[in-house]
C-alpha cells in the first residue's frame, strides 16, 4: 500500500539522524572535528486536483534529507606545549598536501614532524606554507612544506666590534694597561680572539694594538699577529677627543680558508666614545660584535601571523617559514573526507590563501590544538528526539500493517 511510504521515509530519516548524532558523539575527542546535523524537508504529491474553493488538494508523501549542515564555530583550545601543534582562533583552515600532491584543508592542528623535519599531520600529509630564505619570508612564492627540524643557521662574519673600557690616568708613561679581548667570527663561523693592548705614551695619550693569535693565520709567526693599531687622545676630563694613525683592522689568510675580514671600531664615535681615561683602575666593562657563529636549530615557536621563528644554538633567531591559511566563500560547500580533511567543491568556491590574521582569517595559536565543538548535552537531547521519531514512525508502519491485514481478511 502507498500508505507505507510516508512512515518508511520517516524511519529512514530518523535512522540517518541517529547515525549523524552517533558520529558526532564518536568524534567528541577528535581534534578539529565540527558538529554536523541533518536538515529535513517535507515531500508532497504533485496533484492538479482542487477543492470547491480552488485550493490545491495534496497528500503528504513523507520526509527527505535536504542537506547536512556543519557547525564551524570554534572549539575550545587545548594548550599542549608542543611546538609543532597549532590552532586557528577564528576562521580559516590549514593547508595540507597528500602523497598524490593534491591539497586538502583541515582544522586539526595536532601536527608532528617526519624524518625530513617537515611539519605533517598525524596521517602524514605535509603542512604547507610560505618559504623563508635566510630568515626572510616570501609570501609571493608557491606554497611549500615547512621544515622545522635539522636546520642550521649561516655564519655572519664580524664587521664591527665595540669595546667599553676605562684606562687608568695614573698609569706611568711607557706602561701598559689591562688588555681588552673580544670574540670575532669569520665567514665560516670560526671564532677568533681579538686582543687590544694599551700603552701610555704621554699625558692623556695612549696607543693601542689589536692582534689575533698567529696560529689562526696561514704562515703566521710568533704568538700574536698585529691586525690594527692607533692612537687615543683624551682631554683633561678623560673624554676621548680624537684617534690618530689608525690602521684598519684587516685580517687575511685565515688558516680555515675563510674570506678576508675588515673590521671597524672599536671605541664608538667621536660624538659617543666608549673608552675613557679616569683615575679608576683600567678595566673592560663590555664588548660587542656583529658576527655570529653557525648554529643548529634548538627550538621554534609560531607567531599569531603563522611565522615560525627558529632559535639557533648561536643565539640567532630566524624565520623558518610561515604557515598559510585558506578561507572559502561558502564553508558549507566543503566535503568531509576521512582523517579530518576537507575538500572544496563548486559550491564552496576555490580556496583563498593568505596570511593568518588578514582578510577575515583567524590568528594562529602555537603550542595548542582546537578540540571538537560537539556539545554532549545537545547531542543527547537530539538523540532522544531522533529515537522518539524512529519509534513513532515504526508505530505507524505497525498500524498500516494491521489495517492491511484487516483489509485482506475482508476478502476471505
FENSUL-V363541 format. One record per residue. N is the residue number from 1. RES is the residue in three letters. PHI is phi in radians with two decimals (NA if undefined). Layout:
# FENSUL-V363541
n = (N	N)
res = (RES	RES)
phi = (PHI	PHI)
This chain:
# FENSUL-V363541
n = (1	2	3	4	5	6	7	8	9	10	11	12	13	14	15	16	17	18	19	20	21	22	23	24	25	26	27	28	29	30	31	32	33	34	35	36	37	38	39	40	41	42	43	44	45	46	47	48	49	50	51	52	53	54	55	56	57	58	59	60	61	62	63	64	65	66	67	68	69	70	71	72	73	74	75	76	77	78	79	80	81	82	83	84	85	86	87	88	89	90	91	92	93	94	95	96	97	98	99	100	101	102	103	104	105	106	107	108	109	110	111	112	113	114	115	116	117	118	119	120	121	122	123	124	125	126	127	128	129	130	131	132	133	134	135	136	137	138	139	140	141	142	143	144	145	146	147	148	149	150	151	152	153	154	155	156	157	158	159	160	161	162	163	164	165	166	167	168	169	170	171	172	173	174	175	176	177	178	179	180	181	182	183	184	185	186	187	188	189	190	191	192	193	194	195	196	197	198	199	200	201	202	203	204	205	206	207	208	209	210	211	212	213	214	215	216	217	218	219	220	221	222	223	224	225	226	227	228	229	230	231	232	233	234	235	236	237	238	239	240	241	242	243	244	245	246	247	248	249	250	251	252	253	254	255	256	257	258	259	260	261	262	263	264	265	266	267	268	269	270	271	272	273	274	275	276	277	278	279	280	281	282	283	284	285	286	287	288	289	290	291	292	293	294	295	296	297	298	299	300	301	302	303	304	305	306	307	308	309	310	311	312	313	314	315	316	317	318	319	320	321	322	323	324	325	326	327	328	329	330	331	332	333	334	335	336	337	338	339	340	341	342	343	344	345	346	347	348	349	350	351	352	353	354	355	356	357	358	359	360	361	362	363	364	365	366	367	368	369	370	371	372	373	374	375	376	377	378	379	380	381	382	383	384	385	386	387	388	389	390	391	392	393	394	395	396	397	398	399	400	401	402	403	404	405	406	407	408	409	410	411	412)
res = (UNK	UNK	UNK	UNK	UNK	UNK	UNK	UNK	UNK	UNK	UNK	UNK	UNK	UNK	UNK	UNK	UNK	UNK	UNK	UNK	UNK	UNK	UNK	UNK	UNK	UNK	UNK	UNK	UNK	UNK	UNK	UNK	UNK	UNK	UNK	UNK	UNK	UNK	UNK	UNK	UNK	UNK	UNK	UNK	UNK	UNK	UNK	UNK	UNK	UNK	UNK	UNK	UNK	UNK	UNK	UNK	UNK	UNK	UNK	UNK	UNK	UNK	UNK	UNK	UNK	UNK	UNK	UNK	UNK	UNK	UNK	UNK	UNK	UNK	UNK	UNK	UNK	UNK	UNK	UNK	UNK	UNK	UNK	UNK	UNK	UNK	UNK	UNK	UNK	UNK	UNK	UNK	UNK	UNK	UNK	UNK	UNK	UNK	UNK	UNK	UNK	UNK	UNK	UNK	UNK	UNK	UNK	UNK	UNK	UNK	UNK	UNK	UNK	UNK	UNK	UNK	UNK	UNK	UNK	UNK	UNK	UNK	UNK	UNK	UNK	UNK	UNK	UNK	UNK	UNK	UNK	UNK	UNK	UNK	UNK	UNK	UNK	UNK	UNK	UNK	UNK	UNK	UNK	UNK	UNK	UNK	UNK	UNK	UNK	UNK	UNK	UNK	UNK	UNK	UNK	UNK	UNK	UNK	UNK	UNK	UNK	UNK	UNK	UNK	UNK	UNK	UNK	UNK	UNK	UNK	UNK	UNK	UNK	UNK	UNK	UNK	UNK	UNK	UNK	UNK	UNK	UNK	UNK	UNK	UNK	UNK	UNK	UNK	UNK	UNK	UNK	UNK	UNK	UNK	UNK	UNK	UNK	UNK	UNK	UNK	UNK	UNK	UNK	UNK	UNK	UNK	UNK	UNK	UNK	UNK	UNK	UNK	UNK	UNK	UNK	UNK	UNK	UNK	UNK	UNK	UNK	UNK	UNK	UNK	UNK	UNK	UNK	UNK	UNK	UNK	UNK	UNK	UNK	UNK	UNK	UNK	UNK	UNK	UNK	UNK	UNK	UNK	UNK	UNK	UNK	UNK	UNK	UNK	UNK	UNK	UNK	UNK	UNK	UNK	UNK	UNK	UNK	UNK	UNK	UNK	UNK	UNK	UNK	UNK	UNK	UNK	UNK	UNK	UNK	UNK	UNK	UNK	UNK	UNK	UNK	UNK	UNK	UNK	UNK	UNK	UNK	UNK	UNK	UNK	UNK	UNK	UNK	UNK	UNK	UNK	UNK	UNK	UNK	UNK	UNK	UNK	UNK	UNK	UNK	UNK	UNK	UNK	UNK	UNK	UNK	UNK	UNK	UNK	UNK	UNK	UNK	UNK	UNK	UNK	UNK	UNK	UNK	UNK	UNK	UNK	UNK	UNK	UNK	UNK	UNK	UNK	UNK	UNK	UNK	UNK	UNK	UNK	UNK	UNK	UNK	UNK	UNK	UNK	UNK	UNK	UNK	UNK	UNK	UNK	UNK	UNK	UNK	UNK	UNK	UNK	UNK	UNK	UNK	UNK	UNK	UNK	UNK	UNK	UNK	UNK	UNK	UNK	UNK	UNK	UNK	UNK	UNK	UNK	UNK	UNK	UNK	UNK	UNK	UNK	UNK	UNK	UNK	UNK	UNK	UNK	UNK	UNK	UNK	UNK	UNK	UNK	UNK	UNK	UNK	UNK	UNK	UNK	UNK	UNK	UNK	UNK	UNK	UNK	UNK	UNK	UNK	UNK	UNK	UNK	UNK	UNK	UNK	UNK	UNK	UNK	UNK	UNK)
phi = (NA	-1.17	-1.11	-1.22	-1.13	-1.14	-1.15	-1.14	-1.15	-1.15	-1.08	-1.09	-1.16	-1.13	-1.11	-1.14	-1.14	-1.07	-1.15	-1.11	-1.14	-1.09	-1.14	-1.08	-1.15	-1.16	-1.82	-1.12	-1.87	-1.50	-1.03	1.37	-1.22	-2.03	-1.05	-2.12	-2.50	-1.70	-1.98	-1.94	-2.38	-1.41	-2.15	-2.15	-1.20	-1.58	-2.30	-1.60	-1.25	-2.36	-1.58	-1.12	-1.57	1.46	-1.34	-1.18	-1.87	-2.30	-2.04	-1.11	-1.96	2.17	-2.34	-2.43	-1.41	-1.64	-2.91	-2.02	-1.77	-1.91	-1.53	-1.63	-1.13	-1.21	-1.43	-1.13	-1.68	-1.87	-1.35	-1.81	1.36	-1.53	-1.04	-1.38	-1.38	-2.55	-2.42	-1.70	-1.65	2.15	-1.44	2.12	-2.47	-1.24	-1.91	-2.16	-2.42	-1.48	-1.12	-1.44	1.63	-1.35	-1.52	-2.23	-2.41	-2.64	-1.78	-1.37	-1.87	-1.42	-1.37	-2.28	-2.19	-1.66	-1.12	-1.49	1.41	-1.64	-1.19	-2.43	-1.32	-1.14	-1.76	1.67	-1.27	-1.29	-1.59	-1.77	-2.91	-1.55	-1.34	-2.19	-2.09	0.93	1.55	-1.96	-1.40	-1.91	-1.34	-1.63	-1.38	-1.16	-1.09	-2.42	-1.07	-1.82	-1.66	-2.25	-2.36	1.29	-1.77	-2.23	-1.72	-1.23	-1.30	-2.12	-1.21	-1.21	-2.15	-2.49	-2.19	-2.33	-2.26	-1.86	-2.66	-2.25	-1.89	-1.20	-1.16	-1.49	-1.10	-1.21	-1.06	1.65	-1.65	-1.90	-1.84	-1.06	-1.27	-1.85	-2.20	-2.51	-1.47	-2.14	-2.23	-1.56	-1.18	-1.70	1.51	-1.30	-1.42	-2.34	-1.65	-1.65	-1.92	-1.96	-1.83	-2.14	-2.28	-1.43	-1.89	-2.92	-1.03	1.13	-2.34	-2.37	-1.95	-2.25	-2.31	-1.82	-2.56	-2.22	-1.01	-1.09	-1.14	-1.45	-2.04	-1.06	1.33	-1.14	-2.14	1.31	-1.46	-2.24	-2.07	-1.24	-2.07	-3.08	-2.75	-3.08	-2.11	-1.97	-2.01	-1.99	-1.57	-1.22	-1.70	1.55	-1.55	-1.21	-1.90	-2.93	-2.19	-2.28	0.96	-1.40	-1.79	-0.96	-1.39	-2.01	-2.10	-2.21	0.98	-1.14	-1.18	-1.51	1.51	-1.23	-1.20	-1.08	-2.13	-2.13	-2.02	-1.73	1.90	-1.99	-1.99	1.36	-1.98	-1.08	-1.38	-2.47	-1.27	-1.99	-2.21	-2.24	-2.26	-2.34	-1.36	-1.23	-1.09	-1.13	-2.85	-1.85	-1.72	-2.82	-2.40	-2.44	-2.67	-1.63	-1.44	-2.44	-1.32	-1.16	-2.49	-1.76	-1.19	-1.85	-2.85	-2.66	-2.53	-2.01	-1.40	-1.01	-1.52	1.59	-1.21	-1.65	-1.69	-1.75	-1.87	-1.81	-1.10	-1.35	1.62	-1.43	-2.05	-2.33	-1.28	-1.64	2.74	-2.49	-1.15	-1.58	-2.23	-1.90	-2.25	-2.34	-1.16	-2.40	-1.20	-1.20	-1.47	-1.27	-1.82	-1.36	-1.86	-1.30	1.07	1.13	-1.69	-2.12	-2.18	-1.32	-2.32	-1.10	-1.25	-1.34	1.44	-1.27	-1.21	-1.84	-1.74	-2.83	-1.71	-1.02	1.50	-2.19	1.03	1.43	-1.43	-1.33	-1.55	-1.73	-1.85	-1.33	1.19	-2.48	-2.32	-1.54	-1.47	-1.06	-1.72	-1.22	-1.69	-1.04	-1.07	-1.14	-1.18	-1.19	-1.12	-1.12	-1.08	-1.11	-1.12	-1.16	-1.13	-1.15	-1.11	-1.14	-1.11	-1.11	-1.20	-1.13	-1.13	-1.13	-1.09	-1.08	-1.12	-1.11	-1.14	-1.10	-1.11	-1.12	-1.12	-1.11	-1.12	-1.13	-1.17	-1.16	-1.50	-1.48)
